[in-house]
Every structure is written in structure tokens, then in C-alpha cells.
Amino acid sequence: MASITIRNLDGAIKERLRLRAARNGRSMEEEARVLLGQADTPDLPVQPASLKAQSPISSGTLAGKRLLLIIGGGIAAYKCLDLIRRLRERGASVRPIMTKAAQQFVTPLAVGALAADHVFTDLFSREDEQDVGHIRLSREADLIVVAPATADLMAKMANGLADDLATAVLLATTAPVLVAPAMNPLMWDHPATRRNCATLARDGIRFIGPNRGEMAESGEAGEGRMAEPLEITAAIEAFFKPAHIPLAGKTIVVTSGPTVEPIDPVRYIANRSSGKQGHAIAAALARLGATVRLVSGPVSMPDPEGVSVIHVETAREMKDAVEQLLPVDAAVMVAAVADWRAEAQAGQKIKKQPGAKPPVLQMVENPDILAGIGHHAERPRLVVGFAAETQDLLANARKKLEKKGADWIVANDVSQASGVMGGDRNTVRIVSKLGIEEWPDMSKDEVAARLAGKIAEALEIIET
Ligand SMILES: Cc1cc2nc3c(=O)[nH]c(=O)nc-3n(C[C@H](O)[C@H](O)[C@H](O)COP(=O)(O)O)c2cc1C
């Protein structure tokens, strides 16, 4: 909703609004908003036109962004007039706060005219406190910009002082803060300013500039000149630009963990896969923006964050689950799927009979999930398989690549000595038609992040 400036109301109306707001336990601005929502109320004839509001601009790179601009008392304050214009041109609303010293350099009248908003100057203003209040000022901003940030203002910020409106707002805010320092090079280089900048950077304050150049007031040159309005605008635009989410809109199916193949209701054939690598890959793909469907065999790990998980037990269940998820953009088959299962599962626990021979298990082959996906009519554009081998790693991986119709095989040595099965580290090679990429020993999370990045790149290339 647009901002409302109560101070422009007629005195008598303002007094009645104040009383009514106090009665209802609201601020005057909140009360005015309530009244504007019920414009025909006979109680108080507030005309919407009498409330000054910034007209929201719905287009531009900063459309809808609420900026609180704190103007410090430096000679570069005059550049703020241009900065406000640039920001408003791009659709931002700019609510200005001026320090006492800032008003020595530019007038609130000029700043207010360009911002089309009330200029806030006084921590102890009865009207401003009732109208908006310093706490609300600090909360109702998507970004606070301090320009120029004088040496004095930065020193106060670094030390948590709050003896005027600007510093009280800066101390009370949870909004991100961008400062554009501007001062004489000697002030900028002073150890106190260096210390304060380091403190502010540690506190998460962002900086733009200062630049090297001539000082407006002294004819001196050096580092300390405020960044130009267009540079500050670009920094603000960069701040709001959504981060590149390379896998946004992509759906990827991942399998993880072992499968377990029952022999009877209490016994099963399984393997040592922990699911750590597959789960880490699912999480890494989700972090890059993919919609990840994880089909997991029984593991003791929690479901990865941001991933929808289908829990299965046997290879046949895993195959069905994966195929039901098609079509997808990519499939990453990490699960250690049992190659065989017992041909028949006993309905009751197989009993040990005195003097009888141990039972003989007749095994049959399980479906090959990777090959099924690699040759499927709805084959994903990228199919990645894992080859867990204990010998002839690369030869086996190359064979698997061909036979299974995969694009890449991530080959890892799972011999007992490698400690990969159940461990936290992995050394993998990526085998593709183009050759072999050897990756150094890494944590499974690092392998996952790097593989997710490679998948994102590959999908981008396939698409273009
Ligand atoms: C003509 C003139 C120009 C000034 N320019 C700067 C300046 O560019 N940067 C700065 O840090 N202080 C500058 N100062 C000093 C500040 O105005 C002074 O430290 C003031 O207390 C800062 O107030 P603030 O904390 O409200 O910004 C200047 C003073 C004068 C008289």
C-alpha cells in the first residue's frame, strides 16, 4: 500500500484522527488506512486526496522496492538529489531521512520534492513518531542506503550509537544496509575509519565505493569520493537482482541407498550403501533450483531438505517408482541396486530343522533400472549412472556407459580399502564418450555440489 503522510492533514481532522487512533490502539497512519478502507464512514470525513502518497510505479528494474535513503552531512549530499531521481525512474519508492548536518548541504524541501515523500529529520518529532515512528521506518524498507556515509555517521554505526533519527533507525533495523562512503582521503585512511569500516563489514553492511578522484570541496585528490549516483543505482539493482538459479524449472530424479531383497518376512539380502552420496546429490540439485524427486532405498539418513522422497525397499519397487516419475529432465541413478533377488520369498520365516541341510537360495536377476531409463521411450535428456566397482574400475565403467545407454558414468572404487561405502569421502571419475575426468578425493558433499554444477551446465548446453 502507498505511504500516507498525516502531517499534511488539516489540524482539526488530525486531532480527531489522533484521538480515534489512540482509542483503537493504532498509529495514526494505521487508523487512516482503516478509514480509507471504509471511505463512507460518517465518523471522520478523511479525503484520500488529502493524504500525500507516493504513486507506486509498477515498471522498472526497481519496481515496488522500498528504499530508505539516509543522507549524511557531507558535501556529496548534493548528489543525492540525482540519486533519488535515478532510483524513482526505475520504479523504487524513496523515503528520505536527513541528518542535522545533511541539512547544511541540501534542503529537506529539495529532497522531499524529488522523493515525493515526507523527509524525516527528527527523532523526537511528535508528529513523525505518531505518523510513522523510527521503528517502523527501520522495518518498512527493503534496503537502507546511506549516502553520503560520512566518517562520523559510519563511526556511530560501528559503535551502535543512536542519538538521532538516522542512527536510531540504523540500529533498530533488520533490513540490509548499503553505505556509500564519502570523505576526505585523510579521513578515509585514518586508522579509526579503517577500524570502523572493518567492523561494519563484519556486521554485514555492504559498501559501494568510495572512488578515487578529486574532492569537491578541497581540490585535493585521493580515495574518498562518493560513488556516482548511477554506480549506487547499479549496486542497488544488483542487490535486488534474483540470484542465478541454474536448475530452476528442471525436474530431476535421483535414486539413493541400497535396495533390500526379502528372503522371508524377517531376512533379506542387502548391501552396504548408506545413501550419503545419493542424498547429498539430491540436496545439491535442489539447492541449484531443481525440483528433485528422490527414490530412496532403506537408509538411516533423514530426507534431504527441499526434496520430495519416495521410500522403497526392493529393486522392482525402485524401478516402478522411477518410471512413474518420467518424463524428467535428468536422471541420476546413485542407488546400489541389488543385481539379484531370491526367486521365491517364503511367506513364513524359514525354520531351522534339526538335522536338515541349510536352505539353498535360488537367485534371479533384478531389473536393470539404469539401462531401463537409458533406453526408455521417455529417456531424460541426461542420464547419469554410478558404477561402484572393486576391480577394473574404468574398463567396467566404460562397458556400463555403452550397455546402459547412459551419458556419464560416475565411477568409484568401493573396495573395502577405499572406505567409500558408508564413509564420508569419495574419489570419483566421470566417464563419458568424451573421455575420463578424474576428480580429486573430496567429501561426498563436495562431489555432490560439483556434480550438480556439471549437470546444470550440461542441461544448459543441451537446451541451447
Ligand atoms: C563544508 C564541509 C564539508 C564536509 N564534508 C564531509 C565529507 O565529505 N565527509 C565527511 O565524512 N564529513 C564531512 N564534513 C564533516 C561533517 O559534516 C561532520 O563530521 C558532521 O558531523 C557529519 O554529520 P553526520 O554524522 O550527520 O553525517 C564536512 C564538513 C563541512 C563543514
Ligand as a Chemical Component Dictionary entry (heavy atoms), coordinates in Angstrom:
data_LIG
# 
_chem_comp.id                   LIG 
_chem_comp.type                 NON-POLYMER 
_chem_comp.pdbx_formal_charge   0 
_chem_comp.three_letter_code    LIG 
# 
loop_
_chem_comp_atom.comp_id 
_chem_comp_atom.atom_id 
_chem_comp_atom.alt_atom_id 
_chem_comp_atom.type_symbol 
_chem_comp_atom.charge 
_chem_comp_atom.model_Cartn_x 
_chem_comp_atom.model_Cartn_y 
_chem_comp_atom.model_Cartn_z 
_chem_comp_atom.pdbx_ordinal 
LIG C1  C1  C 0 31.996 22.002 4.074  1  
LIG C2  C2  C 0 32.053 20.712 4.803  2  
LIG C3  C3  C 0 32.133 19.538 4.087  3  
LIG C4  C4  C 0 32.198 18.312 4.754  4  
LIG N1  N1  N 0 32.275 17.149 4.009  5  
LIG C5  C5  C 0 32.386 15.986 4.645  6  
LIG C6  C6  C 0 32.502 14.806 3.896  7  
LIG O1  O1  O 0 32.513 14.787 2.680  8  
LIG N2  N2  N 0 32.609 13.631 4.578  9  
LIG C7  C7  C 0 32.631 13.584 5.931  10 
LIG O2  O2  O 0 32.767 12.487 6.470  11 
LIG N3  N3  N 0 32.481 14.696 6.657  12 
LIG C8  C8  C 0 32.366 15.902 6.057  13 
LIG N4  N4  N 0 32.249 17.025 6.794  14 
LIG C9  C9  C 0 32.151 16.929 8.261  15 
LIG C10 C10 C 0 30.755 16.517 8.657  16 
LIG O3  O3  O 0 29.810 17.443 8.212  17 
LIG C11 C11 C 0 30.653 16.313 10.161 18 
LIG O4  O4  O 0 31.518 15.305 10.591 19 
LIG C12 C12 C 0 29.234 16.023 10.586 20 
LIG O5  O5  O 0 29.189 15.852 11.974 21 
LIG C13 C13 C 0 28.739 14.730 9.949  22 
LIG O6  O6  O 0 27.399 14.555 10.318 23 
LIG P1  P1  P 0 26.587 13.246 10.004 24 
LIG O7  O7  O 0 27.004 12.223 11.011 25 
LIG O8  O8  O 0 25.182 13.655 10.181 26 
LIG O9  O9  O 0 26.877 12.835 8.636  27 
LIG C14 C14 C 0 32.163 18.271 6.168  28 
LIG C15 C15 C 0 32.047 19.468 6.867  29 
LIG C16 C16 C 0 31.996 20.652 6.201  30 
LIG C17 C17 C 0 31.879 21.920 7.007  31 
# 
loop_
_chem_comp_bond.comp_id 
_chem_comp_bond.atom_id_1 
_chem_comp_bond.atom_id_2 
_chem_comp_bond.value_order 
_chem_comp_bond.pdbx_ordinal 
LIG C1  C2  SING 1  
LIG C2  C3  SING 2  
LIG C2  C16 DOUB 3  
LIG C3  C4  DOUB 4  
LIG C4  N1  SING 5  
LIG C4  C14 SING 6  
LIG N1  C5  DOUB 7  
LIG C5  C6  SING 8  
LIG C5  C8  SING 9  
LIG C6  O1  DOUB 10 
LIG C6  N2  SING 11 
LIG N2  C7  SING 12 
LIG C7  O2  DOUB 13 
LIG C7  N3  SING 14 
LIG N3  C8  DOUB 15 
LIG C8  N4  SING 16 
LIG N4  C9  SING 17 
LIG N4  C14 SING 18 
LIG C9  C10 SING 19 
LIG C10 O3  SING 20 
LIG C10 C11 SING 21 
LIG C11 O4  SING 22 
LIG C11 C12 SING 23 
LIG C12 O5  SING 24 
LIG C12 C13 SING 25 
LIG C13 O6  SING 26 
LIG O6  P1  SING 27 
LIG P1  O7  DOUB 28 
LIG P1  O8  SING 29 
LIG P1  O9  SING 30 
LIG C14 C15 DOUB 31 
LIG C15 C16 SING 32 
LIG C16 C17 SING 33 
# 
